[in-house]
Amino acid sequence: RLVFSSYGVGARPVFQTGTATVIEFSNNPGITVSRNIAILGLDFYLDSFDPGGTSAQNILFPGNFENILIENCRFRSADYGITMGVLGPFTRKDLVIRRNVFQDGYVNFIRLIATNGVLIEENHFDNLVVTSGGSGNVNFLYAKSIEGWNGAINTEVRGNTFTNYGNRAIWLASGGIVRGNVIVAGSCGIQIGNSYGTHEQSYPFGNVSAMVGGLQLCDVVGNYIGEGKNITAVNG
Protein backbone atom coordinates (compact mmCIF):
# COMPACT_ATOMS: atom_id res chain seq x y z
CA ARG A 1 0.00 0.00 0.00
CA LEU A 2 1.13 3.56 -0.79
CA VAL A 3 0.32 5.96 2.06
CA PHE A 4 0.26 9.78 1.99
CA SER A 5 -0.23 10.80 5.61
CA SER A 6 0.45 13.17 8.47
CA TYR A 7 1.77 11.86 11.77
CA GLY A 8 2.16 13.08 15.33
CA VAL A 9 0.11 15.90 16.87
CA GLY A 10 -0.85 19.34 15.58
CA ALA A 11 -2.59 20.73 12.50
CA ARG A 12 -2.76 18.87 9.20
CA PRO A 13 0.17 19.58 6.83
CA VAL A 14 -1.01 21.98 4.09
CA PHE A 15 -0.41 21.35 0.39
CA GLN A 16 -0.64 24.94 -0.85
CA THR A 17 -0.30 24.83 -4.64
CA GLY A 18 -1.51 28.15 -6.05
CA THR A 19 -3.71 27.27 -9.04
CA ALA A 20 -2.43 23.76 -9.81
CA THR A 21 -3.99 20.35 -9.09
CA VAL A 22 -2.35 19.07 -5.91
CA ILE A 23 -2.12 15.29 -6.59
CA GLU A 24 -2.74 13.62 -9.96
CA PHE A 25 -2.40 9.90 -10.60
CA SER A 26 -1.85 7.99 -13.86
CA ASN A 27 -4.17 8.29 -16.88
CA ASN A 28 -3.03 5.22 -18.85
CA PRO A 29 -6.05 2.89 -19.31
CA GLY A 30 -4.16 -0.05 -20.77
CA ILE A 31 -1.19 -0.31 -18.42
CA THR A 32 -1.43 1.40 -15.06
CA VAL A 33 -3.76 0.81 -12.14
CA SER A 34 -3.50 3.11 -9.12
CA ARG A 35 -4.00 0.45 -6.47
CA ASN A 36 -3.99 0.24 -2.64
CA ILE A 37 -3.50 3.95 -1.91
CA ALA A 38 -4.38 5.76 1.34
CA ILE A 39 -4.47 9.56 1.69
CA LEU A 40 -4.85 10.48 5.37
CA GLY A 41 -4.86 13.63 7.48
CA LEU A 42 -3.74 16.23 4.90
CA ASP A 43 -4.94 19.72 3.92
CA PHE A 44 -5.28 20.51 0.18
CA TYR A 45 -5.55 24.22 -0.64
CA LEU A 46 -5.38 26.01 -3.99
CA ASP A 47 -4.56 29.34 -2.39
CA SER A 48 -4.47 31.36 -5.66
CA PHE A 49 -7.23 29.57 -7.54
CA ASP A 50 -9.32 31.69 -9.94
CA PRO A 51 -12.70 30.12 -10.82
CA GLY A 52 -12.63 32.10 -14.06
CA GLY A 53 -9.34 30.51 -15.13
CA THR A 54 -8.03 27.00 -15.74
CA SER A 55 -9.87 24.10 -14.11
CA ALA A 56 -8.11 22.38 -11.19
CA GLN A 57 -8.72 19.64 -8.64
CA ASN A 58 -7.38 19.00 -5.17
CA ILE A 59 -7.02 15.28 -6.06
CA LEU A 60 -7.43 13.72 -9.53
CA PHE A 61 -7.57 10.00 -10.37
CA PRO A 62 -8.25 10.17 -14.13
CA GLY A 63 -7.52 6.54 -15.04
CA ASN A 64 -7.79 3.07 -13.50
CA PHE A 65 -7.89 2.68 -9.73
CA GLU A 66 -8.67 0.04 -7.15
CA ASN A 67 -8.86 0.07 -3.35
CA ILE A 68 -8.45 3.78 -2.51
CA LEU A 69 -9.01 5.34 0.94
CA ILE A 70 -9.26 9.11 1.48
CA GLU A 71 -9.85 9.96 5.14
CA ASN A 72 -9.60 12.86 7.62
CA CYS A 73 -8.44 15.41 5.02
CA ARG A 74 -9.48 18.96 4.20
CA PHE A 75 -10.18 20.16 0.64
CA ARG A 76 -10.46 23.86 -0.24
CA SER A 77 -10.83 26.28 -3.14
CA ALA A 78 -10.94 24.19 -6.32
CA ASP A 79 -13.37 23.46 -9.14
CA TYR A 80 -13.37 19.81 -8.04
CA GLY A 81 -12.28 18.68 -4.60
CA ILE A 82 -11.87 15.03 -5.64
CA THR A 83 -12.36 13.80 -9.21
CA MET A 84 -12.43 10.04 -9.64
CA GLY A 85 -12.24 9.33 -13.36
CA VAL A 86 -12.59 10.98 -16.74
CA LEU A 87 -14.50 9.62 -19.72
CA GLY A 88 -12.95 6.48 -21.22
CA PRO A 89 -12.71 2.68 -20.97
CA PHE A 90 -11.38 2.51 -17.43
CA THR A 91 -11.75 0.18 -14.44
CA ARG A 92 -12.45 2.11 -11.24
CA LYS A 93 -13.57 0.30 -8.11
CA ASP A 94 -13.47 0.14 -4.32
CA LEU A 95 -13.20 3.73 -3.10
CA VAL A 96 -13.87 5.05 0.42
CA ILE A 97 -14.08 8.80 1.15
CA ARG A 98 -14.59 9.18 4.90
CA ARG A 99 -14.59 11.93 7.58
CA ASN A 100 -13.19 14.73 5.41
CA VAL A 101 -14.06 18.43 5.27
CA PHE A 102 -14.85 20.06 1.90
CA GLN A 103 -15.04 23.87 1.77
CA ASP A 104 -15.34 26.67 -0.79
CA GLY A 105 -15.69 24.65 -4.00
CA TYR A 106 -16.86 25.86 -7.41
CA VAL A 107 -18.30 22.88 -9.36
CA ASN A 108 -18.27 19.58 -7.42
CA PHE A 109 -16.75 18.63 -4.10
CA ILE A 110 -16.71 14.98 -5.25
CA ARG A 111 -17.11 13.83 -8.87
CA LEU A 112 -17.47 10.14 -9.78
CA ILE A 113 -17.32 8.90 -13.39
CA ALA A 114 -17.77 5.21 -14.30
CA THR A 115 -16.92 3.99 -10.79
CA ASN A 116 -18.03 0.75 -9.14
CA GLY A 117 -18.24 0.42 -5.38
CA VAL A 118 -17.92 3.81 -3.66
CA LEU A 119 -18.66 4.65 -0.02
CA ILE A 120 -18.90 8.34 0.95
CA GLU A 121 -19.54 8.64 4.66
CA GLU A 122 -19.38 11.10 7.57
CA ASN A 123 -17.94 13.99 5.56
CA HIS A 124 -18.88 17.66 5.92
CA PHE A 125 -19.55 19.76 2.80
CA ASP A 126 -19.87 23.54 3.07
CA ASN A 127 -20.10 26.46 0.66
CA LEU A 128 -20.23 25.31 -2.94
CA VAL A 129 -19.89 28.71 -4.58
CA VAL A 130 -22.06 29.33 -7.64
CA THR A 131 -20.16 31.16 -10.37
CA SER A 132 -20.93 32.27 -13.92
CA GLY A 133 -18.41 31.66 -16.67
CA GLY A 134 -14.96 30.36 -15.84
CA SER A 135 -13.74 26.81 -16.20
CA GLY A 136 -16.41 24.62 -17.73
CA ASN A 137 -18.79 27.61 -18.03
CA VAL A 138 -19.96 26.87 -14.53
CA ASN A 139 -23.30 28.15 -13.37
CA PHE A 140 -25.88 27.32 -10.75
CA LEU A 141 -27.30 24.32 -12.65
CA TYR A 142 -24.01 22.43 -12.49
CA ALA A 143 -23.00 23.09 -8.90
CA LYS A 144 -23.36 19.74 -7.10
CA SER A 145 -21.63 18.77 -3.86
CA ILE A 146 -21.54 15.07 -4.86
CA GLU A 147 -21.94 14.18 -8.54
CA GLY A 148 -22.20 10.53 -9.53
CA TRP A 149 -22.24 10.63 -13.30
CA ASN A 150 -23.75 7.96 -15.59
CA GLY A 151 -21.96 4.67 -15.01
CA ALA A 152 -21.12 5.42 -11.35
CA ILE A 153 -22.71 2.28 -9.89
CA ASN A 154 -22.91 0.74 -6.41
CA THR A 155 -22.51 4.10 -4.69
CA GLU A 156 -23.49 4.65 -1.05
CA VAL A 157 -23.69 8.11 0.52
CA ARG A 158 -24.39 7.99 4.27
CA GLY A 159 -24.04 10.07 7.41
CA ASN A 160 -22.76 13.24 5.72
CA THR A 161 -23.70 16.88 6.39
CA PHE A 162 -24.27 19.51 3.70
CA THR A 163 -24.64 23.28 4.15
CA ASN A 164 -24.74 25.90 1.37
CA TYR A 165 -24.36 23.05 -1.08
CA GLY A 166 -25.20 24.71 -4.43
CA ASN A 167 -27.83 23.34 -6.81
CA ARG A 168 -27.77 19.76 -5.52
CA ALA A 169 -26.26 18.14 -2.48
CA ILE A 170 -26.30 14.59 -3.90
CA TRP A 171 -26.81 13.52 -7.50
CA LEU A 172 -26.54 9.82 -8.39
CA ALA A 173 -27.36 9.43 -12.08
CA SER A 174 -27.19 5.61 -11.93
CA GLY A 175 -28.87 5.20 -8.56
CA GLY A 176 -27.43 4.02 -5.26
CA ILE A 177 -27.98 4.22 -1.50
CA VAL A 178 -28.51 7.55 0.27
CA ARG A 179 -29.01 7.20 4.03
CA GLY A 180 -28.84 9.33 7.15
CA ASN A 181 -27.54 12.57 5.62
CA VAL A 182 -28.32 16.07 6.92
CA ILE A 183 -28.87 18.56 4.11
CA VAL A 184 -29.64 22.28 4.57
CA ALA A 185 -29.33 25.59 2.69
CA GLY A 186 -29.39 24.77 -1.01
CA SER A 187 -31.76 24.00 -3.89
CA CYS A 188 -32.31 20.26 -4.46
CA GLY A 189 -31.20 17.94 -1.68
CA ILE A 190 -31.13 14.56 -3.46
CA GLN A 191 -31.45 13.71 -7.14
CA ILE A 192 -31.59 10.20 -8.60
CA GLY A 193 -31.39 9.69 -12.37
CA ASN A 194 -29.90 11.54 -15.33
CA SER A 195 -30.67 15.22 -15.76
CA TYR A 196 -28.58 16.55 -18.62
CA GLY A 197 -30.63 18.09 -21.41
CA THR A 198 -33.39 20.65 -21.73
CA HIS A 199 -35.32 19.44 -18.69
CA GLU A 200 -32.49 20.52 -16.43
CA GLN A 201 -33.32 24.14 -17.18
CA SER A 202 -37.09 23.70 -17.45
CA TYR A 203 -38.21 22.28 -14.13
CA PRO A 204 -37.87 23.40 -10.53
CA PHE A 205 -36.17 21.02 -8.14
CA GLY A 206 -37.70 19.80 -4.91
CA ASN A 207 -36.02 18.01 -2.06
CA VAL A 208 -35.93 14.67 -3.91
CA SER A 209 -36.03 14.53 -7.73
CA ALA A 210 -36.19 11.75 -10.33
CA MET A 211 -35.10 13.23 -13.63
CA VAL A 212 -34.89 12.75 -17.39
CA GLY A 213 -33.29 9.31 -17.43
CA GLY A 214 -36.07 7.89 -15.30
CA LEU A 215 -35.93 6.69 -11.72
CA GLN A 216 -32.95 4.39 -11.12
CA LEU A 217 -32.62 1.65 -8.51
CA CYS A 218 -32.12 3.50 -5.26
CA ASP A 219 -32.58 3.37 -1.51
CA VAL A 220 -33.19 6.81 0.02
CA VAL A 221 -33.85 6.44 3.76
CA GLY A 222 -33.58 8.55 6.90
CA ASN A 223 -32.22 11.78 5.41
CA TYR A 224 -33.05 15.21 6.81
CA ILE A 225 -33.54 17.95 4.21
CA GLY A 226 -34.15 21.30 5.79
CA GLU A 227 -36.05 23.27 3.16
CA GLY A 228 -37.83 23.13 -0.19
CA LYS A 229 -40.53 20.91 -1.61
CA ASN A 230 -40.76 17.22 -0.86
CA ILE A 231 -40.58 15.30 -4.16
CA THR A 232 -40.33 16.43 -7.78
CA ALA A 233 -40.39 13.80 -10.55
CA VAL A 234 -39.63 14.79 -14.14
CA ASN A 235 -40.04 11.94 -16.65
CA GLY A 236 -39.39 9.60 -13.72
Salt bridges, closest charged atoms under 4 A:
ASP43 OD2 - ARG74 NH1 3.62
ASP43 OD2 - ARG76 NH2 3.10
GLU66 OE1 - ARG35 NE 3.54
GLU71 OE1 - ARG98 NH1 3.52
GLU71 OE2 - ARG99 NH1 3.22
GLU121 OE2 - ARG98 NE 2.69
GLU121 OE1 - ARG158 NE 2.87
GLU122 OE1 - ARG99 NE 2.71
GLU147 OE1 - ARG111 NE 2.77
GLU147 OE2 - LYS144 NZ 3.25
GLU156 OE2 - ARG158 NH1 3.18
GLU200 OE2 - ARG168 NH2 2.82
ASP219 OD2 - ARG179 NH2 2.38
